[in-house]
């Protein structure tokens, strides 16, 4: 039973965490990458998006020589996307949810941190301006910032995620009960007296 409940917990973890992570990072088709930080300055990126490419998922890649970004409640970068003089996306990026950044190359110590800014619904063709700037976390050495867009991105099904959390709870409860009631119980069988011994020193 313990193995069964462990499998249920693993299935719940896959639905609750691995499934939405895979959908956000691998669904859709890459539209391109735009460098928005050069010579210590940020510059806006102007992108023409065609109708039918949405939803477009917006990522920001931050290259730094630090091993980990622990911004938590602080903002490392800010992103604003506008079209036809209207703001369609505004997000603060902390990069604190990226515990395993990728290496830029084996020869360099720089790490590339990625954070998701959100989704843009492209109902009709238009020109979008993405403006990225610094936040209030000033202790991070920024070497490069890239804007990455992915078209046709899927959205994780919230029902599947909720089912995953339910499986985790059910599996944990079942595993605890199996461990509790599966412990070795003291034997209740009557003790059998030893056989009598014959000869010198033996019983009568």
N, C-alpha and C positions, 0 to 999 in steps of 0.2 A: 504493500500500500504506500510505503514511503516513496518508492520510485514513481508511482503514479502521481502523487501529489507534487513531487519535484518537477515532473513533466508539465503538469498544469501550471505551475509557477513560471516555468521557462516560456510556455506559450503566452502567458499573460505579459511577461516582460517584452516578448517579441512584438505583441500587438500594441502595447502602451508606449514603448520607447523606440525600438528598432524600426517599426513600420512607419511612423511619422517622420523619423529622421531620414529614412531612405526616400520617402516621397518628396520631402523638401529639397534634398540634395541631388537627386538623380532623375526626377521626372522632368519632362519637357526637353526643349532643344535650345542650346546655347545661341544667343544672338550676338555675343561679342563681349570684349573687355575694353574699358576705357580708362586710361591713366588720368587721374584727377589731382595728383600731387606731384609737383615738379619744382626743383630748386627752392624747397622750403615753403612753397605757396600752393594753395588750393585753387583749382580752376574748374569752372562748371563744365559739364559734359552735355552736349546737345545730340539727341538721338531721335531719328525719325522711325516711328513704329507704324506698321501697316495694320489695317483692320483685320481682325481674326487671329492676331498673334497672342491675344490675352487668354487667361491672365498671365501677366509677366511678373516673374518673381525677381526681386531685386536683392542682390548680394553686394557686400562691401568687403574687400580683402585688404587687410592692414599688415604691412611688412615692418617688423621691428626686430631689434637684436635682443629683446627680452625673452625669457623662457615661458613666462606665464603673465597674463593680464588679470589682475585682481581688482577690477574697477568696482564691481558689484553695483552700488547705488549711484556711482558717478558715471558721467557721460564722457566717452572717449571721442566720439565723432557725432555730428548731427547730419542728417540727410533730409533734403526737401526736393520733391519732384513736382513740377508744374507744367501745365499745358493750357494754352489759350488764356494765359494770365490767371489760371486757377490752380490752387494747390491740390494735387491728387494724392500726395503721400508726404508725411512728415514723421520722422522717427529719430529717436536717440539710440545710439549704438554703444554698448559697453564691452562687447567681446568677452565677457566673463563666462559665458556658457560654452566656450571653446577650449576644453582642457587639453586637447591634443592637436596643436597647430602643425601644419605640414612644413617641412624644410624646403627652403628655396632651392638649395643644391647641397650635395654632401660636402663641398669645399667651404661653404659659408655657414656662419652661425645664425644667420637671420632666420626668423620664423614668420610664417604667413598665417594670420588669424582671420577667420571668416565669421561674419555676422549677417543675419538676414534682416533686411529692412521692411519687407512686406510684399504685398501683391498689388499690381495695378491692372484694372480692367480696361482693356483697349477696345472700346466699342467702335471707334472709327479712326481712320488714319490721322496722324497728327505728329507734331514735333514736341518732344518732351525735353525739358531742361532739368538736369540733376545737379543740385548744388550741395556739396559736402564741405563741412567746416569742422574746426576743432571744438571739443566740448570743454568741460571743467576739470578733466583729469590731465594735468600738465606734467606728470612724471613719466610719461611714456615717450620714448624716442621713436618718432615716425620716420621711416625711410621711404615708404611708398604706400600709396592708396589707390586701389583699382575698383572701378564699378563693373559689376558682372550682371548681365541680364539673361534671363532664361525664359523663352516663350512657351506657351502651352503647358504651364506648370500645373500639376494636379494638386488638389487640396486633400489632406488626410481626412478620412471619414471619422467624425467624432464618435459615432456609435461603436466602431471597432476599438477605438482607444478606451472607451468606457467599459466595453466587454473585457478588454485586457486587464484593467484595474480590478474588475470583478473576479477574474480568474486568479489574479495574484492573491486577493484576500481569501478566496475560497481555498486555494492551495495551501496558504500559510496556516489557516485554521485546521484544515484536514491533517497537515503534517504535524502540527503540535499535538493534536489528539492521537495520531498514530504513534508518536513518540511516547506520549504519556501512558497509553493503555498497552503499548507493546513491550514495556519493560518486563524483564523476567520476574515472575511471581514465585514466592516460596512454595515448595512442593507440599501438597497436602496428603500425599500417600503415606499410609502407616509404615513405620520402620519395621523391617523384617529382622527378627533376632538372628544373631550369627549361629551357624550350625555348630552342634556340640563337638567338642574335640575328644578324641579317644586316646587312651594311653596315659603315660605318666604326665601329670599336670593337667590332664583333661578333666572335663566335667563328669559328673556321675551319669 
